[in-house]
Amino acid sequence: MDLRFDWHASIEDLNELNKLLALLIADVNTGRSSRGMASGDFKDRAISEERIARQLLSALYNAYFTMPRSKVSLPLTAAHYGINQSGKVPYSYRSVKALYDSLRKLGWITVEPGIENKGYTRVAAAGFLSECLDSQGFRWQKQKPNPPELLVVLRDRDNTSQHAKRAKKKITLSTPETEDVNEHRQNLFKINSFLTSHCISLNFK
């Protein structure tokens, strides 16, 4: 299954990935002007883009070592992005697009274009990036569990449309802030924290 890039676990402490991250950020900033930006805005953008770059590279790393090898789903239209908007990619579209363009320019990804209203663009590690991943090999990393506020999602079917196909579309509703919901969140967070502290592997011979 080709997961959306922000659904993959972010890898924090893999040296090879940190080196690749520095190269990618340097390429994004090549020739870029900060003219007209306040120093605080420039710093915020740099922090945000480093976080997004890490997420993209982590997703490519995880997909590369999936059996069978998978690709990473990457929305390339602004409508799919929205910070603090349920169901949308929680990053700046402009920053994601800049990083995607650099990944393509560097030859670090192959691209399978998406089809409008049917599927996102899918990418996979290639070139120098895949060579580095092969050299690094797969190493177990402790995953960072999602925060409690993201663990309970309420969904329904859109029954307001007169079109049969659209009527079956799932929609995300606002989650009620109740004691039961908060208890479910905390319990799920405890379970996920326990699971992500253990390495579960299969010994094939």
KEKE-3310 file (N, C-alpha, C; in steps of 0.2 Angstrom, whole numbers, plus 5000, padded with zeros to 4 digits):
npx = (5004:5003:5007:5002:5013:5014:5009:5019:5031:5042:5059:5072:5085:5095:5110:5114:5103:5102:5112:5108:5097:5103:5109:5098:5091:5100:5100:5087:5088:5097:5100:5088:5079:5078:5073:5063:5057:5054:5066:5061:5051:5059:5066:5056:5051:5063:5064:5052:5053:5064:5058:5048:5056:5063:5052:5048:5060:5060:5049:5051:5062:5056:5047:5055:5061:5051:5042:5033:5043:5037:5028:5028:5014:5010:5002:5000:4993:4987:4975:4974:4981:4982:4985:4981:4969:4957:4960:4968:4984:4996:5005:5014:5010:5017:5030:5032:5031:5042:5052:5049:5052:5065:5070:5066:5075:5087:5087:5083:5072:5059:5045:5028:5015:5000:4982:4969:4956:4957:4969:4984:5000:5014:5029:5046:5062:5077:5092:5105:5100:5094:5105:5112:5103:5104:5117:5116:5107:5093:5088:5082:5071:5065:5049:5040:5026:5010:5003:4991:4979:4977:4973:4959:4947:4933:4921:4910:4897:4895:4880:4873:4874:4867:4872:4876:4889:4896:4889:4894:4906:4918:4918:4926:4922:4920:4928:4920:4923:4924:4924:4925:4930:4943:4948:4949:4958:4970:4972:4974:4986:4995:4995:5001:5013:5019:5020:5028:5040:5046:5054:5048:5050:5052:5060:5066:5071)
npy = (4994:5011:5023:5040:5053:5060:5051:5042:5036:5048:5049:5051:5050:5044:5044:5044:5048:5061:5067:5067:5075:5088:5090:5091:5102:5112:5112:5116:5129:5135:5149:5155:5169:5179:5191:5204:5197:5195:5193:5184:5177:5171:5162:5154:5148:5141:5132:5125:5119:5111:5101:5096:5091:5081:5073:5069:5062:5052:5045:5041:5032:5023:5017:5012:5001:4993:4977:4969:4982:4998:5013:5031:5041:5057:5072:5085:5096:5112:5112:5100:5103:5109:5117:5112:5108:5095:5080:5085:5087:5092:5103:5116:5119:5126:5125:5111:5108:5115:5107:5095:5098:5100:5087:5081:5088:5084:5071:5061:5054:5044:5047:5045:5051:5058:5055:5066:5068:5054:5049:5052:5059:5048:5043:5037:5032:5035:5035:5044:5044:5032:5024:5028:5023:5010:5007:5011:5002:4993:4999:4997:5009:5018:5023:5038:5040:5046:5062:5063:5070:5068:5055:5050:5050:5056:5050:5050:5046:5055:5060:5070:5073:5072:5063:5046:5040:5050:5051:5041:5045:5047:5058:5069:5073:5085:5081:5077:5085:5077:5068:5055:5054:5059:5050:5039:5043:5045:5032:5025:5032:5027:5014:5014:5020:5010:5000:5005:5005:4993:4981:4972:4958:4947:4931:4925:4911)
npz = (5000:4996:5005:5010:5011:5023:5032:5036:5048:5056:5055:5066:5070:5062:5054:5041:5034:5040:5034:5020:5022:5024:5012:5003:5009:5006:4993:4990:4995:4986:4976:4980:4986:5001:5002:5008:5017:5035:5048:5058:5051:5041:5048:5054:5042:5038:5048:5047:5034:5035:5044:5036:5025:5032:5034:5021:5017:5026:5023:5010:5013:5022:5013:5004:5010:5012:5011:4999:4990:4991:4985:4988:4992:4986:4987:4975:4974:4979:4986:4994:5005:5022:5037:5053:5048:5047:5040:5030:5022:5034:5031:5024:5008:4998:5003:5002:4989:4984:4989:4983:4970:4971:4974:4962:4953:4958:4955:4963:4965:4957:4947:4947:4939:4946:4943:4939:4951:4954:4960:4969:4965:4964:4972:4972:4979:4970:4960:4967:4980:4982:4981:4992:5002:5000:5003:5017:5022:5030:5046:5062:5069:5082:5082:5082:5091:5086:5092:5106:5102:5088:5087:5088:5076:5068:5057:5042:5030:5015:5012:5006:4993:4977:4968:4965:4967:4973:4985:4992:4997:5009:5023:5035:5051:5064:5079:5094:5110:5123:5139:5137:5124:5126:5135:5127:5118:5126:5131:5118:5115:5125:5122:5109:5111:5119:5109:5099:5105:5104:5094:5081:5072:5058:5056:5042:5034)
capx = (5000:5007:5004:5003:5020:5014:5007:5024:5034:5047:5065:5075:5092:5099:5116:5114:5097:5103:5117:5104:5093:5107:5110:5092:5089:5105:5098:5081:5090:5101:5097:5082:5080:5074:5071:5057:5055:5057:5070:5057:5048:5064:5068:5051:5051:5068:5062:5046:5055:5068:5054:5045:5061:5064:5046:5048:5065:5058:5043:5055:5066:5052:5044:5061:5063:5045:5042:5036:5044:5031:5030:5025:5009:5012:4998:5003:4988:4986:4969:4975:4985:4979:4987:4975:4962:4957:4960:4972:4991:4997:5011:5014:5010:5023:5037:5032:5032:5049:5056:5048:5055:5073:5071:5066:5081:5093:5087:5083:5065:5055:5038:5022:5010:4993:4977:4964:4951:4958:4974:4989:5006:5017:5036:5050:5069:5081:5098:5110:5096:5093:5112:5114:5099:5107:5123:5114:5103:5087:5089:5076:5071:5059:5044:5037:5018:5006:5000:4984:4974:4976:4971:4952:4944:4926:4920:4903:4897:4892:4873:4869:4875:4862:4875:4877:4896:4898:4885:4897:4912:4919:4919:4929:4918:4924:4928:4918:4928:4921:4928:4926:4935:4949:4950:4951:4965:4975:4973:4977:4993:4999:4996:5005:5020:5022:5021:5034:5046:5048:5056:5044:5053:5051:5066:5065:5077)
capy = (5000:5017:5028:5047:5054:5062:5046:5038:5038:5052:5046:5057:5049:5040:5049:5045:5052:5068:5070:5068:5081:5094:5091:5093:5109:5116:5113:5121:5136:5138:5154:5157:5175:5180:5198:5206:5193:5197:5188:5179:5173:5167:5157:5150:5144:5136:5126:5121:5116:5105:5096:5093:5087:5075:5069:5066:5057:5047:5041:5037:5027:5018:5014:5008:4995:4989:4971:4972:4989:5002:5020:5036:5045:5064:5076:5090:5102:5116:5110:5095:5105:5114:5116:5112:5106:5088:5076:5087:5087:5097:5106:5121:5117:5129:5122:5104:5109:5117:5101:5090:5101:5099:5080:5079:5091:5080:5064:5057:5051:5043:5050:5042:5057:5057:5056:5070:5065:5047:5047:5056:5057:5043:5044:5032:5034:5033:5038:5044:5043:5024:5021:5029:5019:5003:5007:5011:4996:4995:4999:4998:5015:5019:5027:5043:5040:5052:5065:5060:5074:5065:5048:5049:5053:5054:5050:5048:5046:5061:5058:5076:5073:5068:5058:5040:5039:5055:5050:5036:5047:5048:5064:5069:5077:5088:5077:5081:5086:5074:5064:5048:5054:5061:5044:5035:5046:5043:5025:5024:5034:5023:5007:5016:5021:5003:4996:5008:5004:4986:4979:4966:4956:4940:4928:4921:4907)
capz = (5000:4995:5010:5009:5014:5030:5037:5038:5054:5055:5057:5069:5073:5057:5052:5033:5032:5042:5028:5014:5023:5023:5005:5001:5011:5003:4986:4990:4996:4981:4972:4983:4989:5007:5001:5010:5023:5041:5050:5061:5046:5037:5053:5054:5036:5038:5053:5044:5028:5038:5047:5030:5021:5036:5034:5015:5016:5030:5020:5005:5017:5024:5007:5000:5014:5013:5007:4993:4990:4989:4983:4993:4989:4987:4984:4972:4973:4986:4990:4999:5011:5026:5043:5057:5045:5048:5034:5025:5024:5039:5030:5019:5001:4994:5005:5000:4981:4983:4991:4978:4964:4972:4974:4955:4950:4960:4952:4969:4965:4951:4948:4943:4940:4948:4939:4943:4955:4955:4964:4970:4962:4968:4971:4975:4979:4964:4959:4973:4986:4982:4982:4999:5006:4999:5007:5024:5024:5034:5053:5065:5072:5086:5079:5087:5090:5085:5098:5107:5098:5082:5087:5087:5071:5067:5050:5040:5023:5012:5009:5004:4986:4973:4964:4969:4968:4978:4991:4996:4999:5017:5025:5041:5055:5070:5085:5100:5115:5129:5143:5134:5119:5129:5138:5122:5116:5131:5130:5112:5115:5129:5118:5103:5114:5121:5103:5096:5109:5103:5087:5079:5065:5056:5054:5037:5032)
cpx = (5004:5004:5006:5009:5020:5011:5013:5027:5040:5053:5070:5083:5096:5104:5115:5108:5098:5108:5113:5100:5097:5108:5104:5090:5094:5103:5092:5083:5094:5097:5090:5083:5075:5072:5064:5054:5058:5061:5067:5054:5053:5066:5063:5050:5057:5067:5057:5049:5060:5064:5050:5050:5062:5058:5046:5054:5063:5053:5047:5059:5062:5049:5049:5062:5056:5045:5035:5037:5038:5033:5026:5020:5010:5007:5001:4998:4987:4980:4969:4979:4982:4982:4982:4969:4962:4956:4965:4980:4993:5003:5010:5015:5016:5029:5037:5034:5039:5054:5055:5052:5063:5074:5071:5073:5087:5093:5086:5076:5063:5048:5033:5016:5003:4988:4971:4958:4951:4963:4980:4995:5010:5025:5040:5057:5072:5087:5102:5106:5096:5100:5114:5109:5102:5113:5122:5111:5097:5090:5083:5076:5064:5055:5041:5029:5015:5003:4993:4979:4973:4974:4964:4949:4937:4924:4913:4903:4893:4885:4869:4869:4869:4865:4877:4884:4898:4895:4889:4904:4912:4921:4922:4925:4922:4923:4925:4923:4924:4926:4930:4931:4942:4952:4953:4957:4971:4977:4976:4985:4997:5000:5001:5012:5023:5024:5027:5040:5049:5049:5052:5047:5052:5058:5065:5072:5076)
cpy = (5006:5023:5035:5049:5056:5057:5041:5041:5042:5049:5051:5056:5044:5045:5050:5049:5060:5071:5072:5074:5087:5095:5094:5100:5114:5117:5117:5128:5139:5143:5157:5164:5176:5187:5199:5202:5195:5191:5182:5174:5168:5161:5152:5145:5139:5130:5122:5117:5110:5100:5093:5089:5081:5070:5065:5061:5051:5042:5037:5031:5021:5014:5009:5001:4991:4983:4969:4979:4993:5009:5025:5041:5053:5069:5082:5096:5105:5114:5105:5097:5110:5113:5117:5111:5098:5085:5078:5087:5093:5101:5112:5118:5120:5126:5114:5104:5111:5111:5096:5092:5099:5091:5078:5081:5087:5073:5059:5053:5049:5045:5047:5047:5054:5058:5060:5067:5057:5045:5052:5054:5053:5044:5039:5034:5031:5037:5038:5043:5035:5021:5022:5025:5012:5002:5007:5005:4998:4994:5001:5005:5016:5025:5032:5043:5046:5055:5063:5064:5072:5058:5046:5053:5051:5055:5048:5048:5053:5059:5064:5076:5069:5063:5052:5039:5044:5054:5045:5038:5048:5055:5064:5075:5080:5083:5080:5080:5083:5070:5058:5048:5055:5054:5039:5037:5044:5036:5022:5026:5030:5016:5009:5017:5015:5000:4999:5008:4997:4985:4972:4964:4949:4937:4923:4917:4903)
cpz = (5000:4999:5008:5014:5022:5035:5039:5044:5052:5058:5060:5070:5068:5053:5044:5031:5034:5036:5022:5015:5022:5016:5001:5002:5007:4996:4985:4990:4991:4976:4975:4987:4995:5007:5003:5015:5030:5044:5054:5056:5042:5042:5053:5048:5036:5042:5050:5039:5030:5040:5041:5026:5025:5035:5027:5014:5020:5027:5014:5008:5019:5019:5004:5003:5015:5009:5005:4993:4987:4987:4989:4989:4991:4983:4981:4970:4979:4990:4995:5005:5015:5034:5048:5054:5044:5041:5029:5027:5028:5038:5025:5012:4997:4996:5002:4992:4980:4984:4986:4972:4965:4971:4966:4952:4952:4957:4958:4969:4958:4952:4944:4944:4942:4943:4942:4945:4956:4960:4964:4966:4967:4967:4974:4974:4973:4965:4965:4979:4987:4984:4989:5004:5005:5003:5015:5026:5029:5042:5057:5069:5076:5083:5084:5086:5089:5091:5099:5103:5091:5081:5087:5082:5069:5060:5048:5033:5021:5009:5007:4996:4982:4968:4968:4971:4973:4985:4995:4999:5006:5018:5033:5045:5061:5076:5091:5106:5122:5133:5140:5128:5121:5132:5133:5119:5120:5131:5124:5112:5119:5125:5112:5106:5116:5114:5100:5099:5108:5095:5086:5072:5064:5054:5049:5035:5026)
residu = (MET:ASP:LEU:ARG:PHE:ASP:TRP:HIS:ALA:SER:ILE:GLU:ASP:LEU:ASN:GLU:LEU:ASN:LYS:LEU:LEU:ALA:LEU:LEU:ILE:ALA:ASP:VAL:ASN:THR:GLY:ARG:SER:SER:ARG:GLY:MET:ALA:SER:GLY:ASP:PHE:LYS:ASP:ARG:ALA:ILE:SER:GLU:GLU:ARG:ILE:ALA:ARG:GLN:LEU:LEU:SER:ALA:LEU:TYR:ASN:ALA:TYR:PHE:THR:MET:PRO:ARG:SER:LYS:VAL:SER:LEU:PRO:LEU:THR:ALA:ALA:HIS:TYR:GLY:ILE:ASN:GLN:SER:GLY:LYS:VAL:PRO:TYR:SER:TYR:ARG:SER:VAL:LYS:ALA:LEU:TYR:ASP:SER:LEU:ARG:LYS:LEU:GLY:TRP:ILE:THR:VAL:GLU:PRO:GLY:ILE:GLU:ASN:LYS:GLY:TYR:THR:ARG:VAL:ALA:ALA:ALA:GLY:PHE:LEU:SER:GLU:CYS:LEU:ASP:SER:GLN:GLY:PHE:ARG:TRP:GLN:LYS:GLN:LYS:PRO:ASN:PRO:PRO:GLU:LEU:LEU:VAL:VAL:LEU:ARG:ASP:ARG:ASP:ASN:THR:SER:GLN:HIS:ALA:LYS:ARG:ALA:LYS:LYS:LYS:ILE:THR:LEU:SER:THR:PRO:GLU:THR:GLU:ASP:VAL:ASN:GLU:HIS:ARG:GLN:ASN:LEU:PHE:LYS:ILE:ASN:SER:PHE:LEU:THR:SER:HIS:CYS:ILE:SER:LEU:ASN:PHE:LYS)
# end
